[in-house]
């Protein structure tokens, strides 16, 4: 439900840039861990597939926006969302990929 508000605020920060879908073959999905189908689905909201969106500048992601994935749910204590360990592991792995990409690009 926060998507329209986030996009509105991003427009204030990046008025001349657009969010674009990050293709599944982008290095952010293939750092230490491979996610051949893009973002993992961590928490179900409304049945839509997860999307990795970004703002690109000079061929590099300067902002990564995960939509319909909710990686943060998988990073919280297991008791909060009762996600299975496999789902939590995917969330942590994708988070590690994002951090590694940020520090190496």
N, C-alpha and C positions, 0 to 999 in steps of 0.2 A: 503494500500500500504506500510505501514511501517513495517509490520510483519517480513519480512526477515531480516531487519536491526536490529530490536529489538532482535530477536532470536540470531543473530550473536553476538551482544554485551552481551547478557546474558551468552553466552558460554564463554566469556572472564572472567566474574565474577564467574560463576559456571562451570568450565571446566569439572568436573566429574559428573555433574547432568543433568537430562533431564526434560523438561517440560512434565507433565502428565495431562490428563484430570481429573478434580476434579469431583467425582461422585455426582449425585444429592442429595444423602442422607448425604453428608458431612455437619458437623455443620455450616460451613460458610454460607450455604444457609438456615439455620434454627435457627438463633439467635433470635432477636426480631421479625423478619418478615420471613415467610415461602415462599420459592421459590422452590416448589416441582419439577419444570422442569429446575432447574439451573438458570443461568443468564437470566435476562429479556432482550428482544430485545428493545433497545432504539432508535437507528438510523439505518436505512436501508442503507446498502452499496451495496451488490451484491446478496442478496437473501439467503446467507448462514446462518445457525443457529448460535446463540451466543455460545461461548465456554468459560468456566472457566478453565484455565490451571494453574498449579502451580509447584513449585519446593518444594519437600518434603524432610525433614530431620528429622530423628527420629520420624516419624509419624505425623509431624506438617508441615503446610504450612509456608515456609519462604519467598516465593515470590508468589503473586497472579497476574495472567495476564489475563485480560478480552480481548477476541478476538471476533470481529463481534458483539459487544454489544454497545460500545461507551457510557458507563455510564456518562462520563464527559459532553456529550451533554445535558443530563437531569439535570445536576447541574448548567448549565449556565442560564443567564437571559432568561425568556420565549421568548423574542423577537428574540433571536439569531437563534433558530432553529424552532420556532413555534410548538413545540411538545405539544400535548394535556396534560392537567393537570394529567391525569391518568398515562401517560408515564413518566412524570417528577417525579411523586410520587414514581413509581417503582424504578427509578434510585436512588433517595434519600434513599429509604428503603434499597436497596441493598448496597449502600455506608455505611449506618449505620451498616448493618450486618458485612461488612468487617472491619470497625473500631472496633466494639465490639469484633469480633473474635480476632483481633490483640491484644487487651488489656486484653483479658481473657484467652488466650491460652499460 
